[in-house]
Amino acid sequence: MQTPAPAATGSLITPCGTYLYKPDCRNSCCPNYTIRLDAASCRPRRDHRQAINAWNKFILGYGYRSKAARLCPRTREEKKWRKNHFDLQTAIHETESINIYRPIDPKTKELVGPAKEFEVHLESDSYTEEKYALFAHYQRHVHKEGPSEITKSGFKGFLCSGLGQSSRLRNGVVQKLGSYHQCYRLDGRLVAMGVLDLLPDCVSSVYLIYHPDVKDWYFGKLSALREIALAVEGGYHYYYMGFYIHSCIKMRYKNQYQPSYLLDPETYSWDPLDADYLARLSARKYVSLSVERQLHLPPHKLTGIDKLKLDEESFLRLREYQQEFGPDGSTRRGALGSRMPGLMSLEEVEDMIDLGKWTLKYGNMLLHLEDLRDWATWDIHDPSSLKRAIAELAAALGPGLVSQLVLALG
């Protein structure tokens, strides 16, 4: 499929290069919940501030810091303010080469420079050998992948050629839109790269790769804080951190950035990721706060007494919610029969989407699905038919994206 424009994607479909993802939280062994942060309201934790300060000291070096303190000392008021305040935008950009003040040493008559030259640039998400070399090194040393698992075509499809790029003026600020690579260079060498989707109302973090040489500097925290700063400076409002997987201990760090919100898989409403929500996620494999509020469920693991308090209708709804059986008493099989949250029903697809008018790319030609010779004879109710498979894809995308995407059958 052709990748949609930035305005066409949102919280329901997650793009990554030329791939689009829609998680099935109800049926997944490890539910993936979309998580976002109110960037302007974020207040970095102590360990976040420590990570930035440690990196800044490393870039400047002891020699520069001692000479700068002597040649251009801060006033008492400045020292007091810095001791009692932490400004993310100031701290995150402080040691970029373009922002470093370079005083003249009166003894040597030479400029006093930092120990390292650090640069960060938002670049096109196009492929380069430099980026691929970093990606291959990262996958090999961090994820322990073998040579056969790391390919240029895989890198291009996964992290390059994503959303189309454009820009607009918003509240007096030029706002970039589309997919970009945020490249971190140390002394001219690419040491890390964040893959970002910049959408009208959010900065969406797709992936981060870094060289093992900088792994001790907590680049995950540094990149996240820089992307939060980008969301504030560019007027994007929200910072999307991909998926929150509560059952995966390594993914729980995302709830350390507050105030964060999770997308309800049933209603697509946002709820604060607070202590109550975390307790529910720990008590149950799948959580929809909208359903739990309707059933008045407690945050702890349900007991027999809790279930006895429910009337018959609520008890049946609870059993369905916990996926013991479907509304008709049967088990559920297949995407359109799985009751996957956010997936259109077959009836809705037939009523709202004219599948025959969906544009199909065939070789160098563009035509409609209804132009296929056997299209009219294929049964959409037959789980093994191509028309059913196309209907399931349409059910996941929805009418808006179907109208903007071109289908390519491999």
Secondary structure, 3 states (H helix, E strand, C coil): CCCCCHHHCCCCCEEECCEEECCCCCCCCCCCEEEEEEHHHCCCCHHHHHHHHHHHHHHHHHHHHHHHHHHCCCCHHHHHHHHHCCCHHHHHHCCCHHHCCCCECCCCCCECCCCCCEEEEEEECCCCHHHHHHHHHHHHHCCCCCHHHCCHHHHHHHHCCCCCCEEEEECCEEEEEEEEEEEEEECCEEEEEEEEEEECCEEEEEEEEECHHHHHHCHHHHHHHHHHHHHHHCCCCEEEEEEECCCCHHHHHHHHCCCEEEECCCCCCEEECCHHHHHHHHHCCCCCHHHHHHHCCCCCCCCHHHHHCCCHHHHHHHHHHCCCCCCCCCCCCCHHHCCCCCCCCHHHHHHHCCHHHCEEEECCEEEEHHHCCCHHHCCCCCCCCHHHHHHHHHHHHCHHHHCCCCEECC
